[in-house]
Amino acid sequence: MTMTIERRKGNRELFVDGLTGELALTVDSNPIPVHLVYDVSPFGIGMLVEGQVAMGGKVSMEFRHDDQVIVVNGLVVWSVPDVTGLKTRLGIYLDADGAASNIAFFQSQNV
């Protein structure tokens, strides 16, 4: 994957306690508990998850809040275990094909 546009300085939201609703994450069809969502942009998500997750895994996330359901898909492009080895900090690149869902997820958390 080659990224041609610098997006790291784009608009992002930081969530410590602000995630409202239910978030379900799967990587390569395996459910992964999410501990913390660090930031969300229309192009990617940073989060802390339970266990070890390798780079290159296919990601699916489902977010539910009230009667709204948003599904986004992507790829693990960054994976660093924490010092205990029990959790992993992930960088997920969201599929451009799902841009409408990516933006909907970003806007749903833009409070």
C-alpha positions as CSV (number, residue, x, y, z in Angstrom):
1,M,0.0,0.0,0.0
2,T,1.3,3.4,-1.0
3,M,-0.1,6.5,0.6
4,T,0.4,9.6,-1.6
5,I,-1.4,12.2,0.5
6,E,-0.1,13.3,3.9
7,R,-3.1,12.9,6.2
8,R,-1.5,12.7,9.7
9,K,-2.1,16.4,10.3
10,G,-5.8,16.1,9.2
11,N,-8.8,16.7,11.5
12,R,-8.9,14.0,14.3
13,E,-10.9,13.4,17.4
14,L,-9.4,12.1,20.6
15,F,-11.6,9.7,22.7
16,V,-10.7,8.8,26.2
17,D,-14.1,8.6,27.8
18,G,-16.1,10.0,25.0
19,L,-17.0,7.0,22.9
20,T,-20.7,6.6,23.0
21,G,-22.4,3.4,21.9
22,E,-21.0,-0.1,21.4
23,L,-17.9,-0.9,19.3
24,A,-17.2,-4.4,18.1
25,L,-13.8,-5.1,16.4
26,T,-12.8,-8.2,14.5
27,V,-9.3,-8.8,13.0
28,D,-9.2,-11.7,10.5
29,S,-12.6,-12.7,11.7
30,N,-11.5,-12.9,15.4
31,P,-13.2,-10.7,17.9
32,I,-10.8,-8.4,19.7
33,P,-11.8,-6.4,22.9
34,V,-11.2,-2.7,22.5
35,H,-9.8,-0.9,25.6
36,L,-9.4,2.6,24.3
37,V,-9.9,4.5,21.0
38,Y,-7.2,7.1,20.7
39,D,-8.2,9.0,17.6
40,V,-10.5,8.8,14.6
41,S,-10.2,10.4,11.2
42,P,-12.1,9.6,8.0
43,F,-9.0,7.6,6.9
44,G,-8.0,5.7,10.0
45,I,-8.4,4.8,13.7
46,G,-5.9,4.5,16.5
47,M,-6.8,2.2,19.4
48,L,-5.6,0.1,22.3
49,V,-6.8,-3.5,22.2
50,E,-6.5,-6.6,24.3
51,G,-3.9,-9.3,23.2
52,Q,-1.5,-9.4,20.4
53,V,-2.5,-8.3,16.9
54,A,-0.2,-8.6,13.9
55,M,0.2,-6.0,11.1
56,G,-1.6,-6.8,7.9
57,G,-4.8,-8.2,9.5
58,K,-8.1,-7.4,7.9
59,V,-10.3,-5.3,10.2
60,S,-14.1,-5.0,10.5
61,M,-15.6,-2.7,13.0
62,E,-19.3,-2.3,13.9
63,F,-20.4,0.7,15.8
64,R,-23.9,0.8,17.3
65,H,-25.6,3.8,19.0
66,D,-29.3,4.0,19.5
67,D,-30.8,2.8,16.2
68,Q,-27.7,3.7,14.1
69,V,-25.3,1.0,12.9
70,I,-22.1,1.9,11.0
71,V,-19.7,-0.8,9.7
72,V,-16.2,0.2,8.5
73,N,-13.4,-2.1,7.2
74,G,-9.7,-1.6,7.0
75,L,-6.2,-3.0,7.5
76,V,-3.9,-3.1,10.5
77,V,-0.9,-0.9,9.3
78,W,0.7,-0.3,12.7
79,S,0.9,-2.6,15.7
80,V,3.0,-2.1,18.8
81,P,2.6,-4.2,22.0
82,D,2.5,-2.3,25.3
83,V,5.1,-2.9,27.9
84,T,3.2,-5.7,29.6
85,G,2.6,-7.5,26.3
86,L,-1.0,-7.9,27.2
87,K,-2.4,-5.2,25.0
88,T,-1.5,-3.8,21.6
89,R,-1.7,-0.2,20.2
90,L,-3.1,-0.4,16.7
91,G,-3.2,1.9,13.7
92,I,-5.9,0.9,11.3
93,Y,-6.1,2.3,7.7
94,L,-9.8,2.4,6.6
95,D,-10.7,1.2,3.2
96,A,-11.3,4.0,0.7
97,D,-14.2,2.0,-0.8
98,G,-16.2,2.6,2.3
99,A,-15.6,6.3,2.5
100,A,-19.3,7.1,3.3
101,S,-19.2,4.7,6.3
102,N,-15.8,6.0,7.4
103,I,-17.1,9.6,7.4
104,A,-20.3,8.6,9.1
105,F,-18.3,6.9,11.9
106,F,-16.0,9.9,12.2
107,Q,-19.0,12.3,12.4
108,S,-20.9,10.1,14.9
109,Q,-18.0,10.6,17.4
110,N,-17.3,14.3,16.5
111,V,-18.9,15.8,19.6
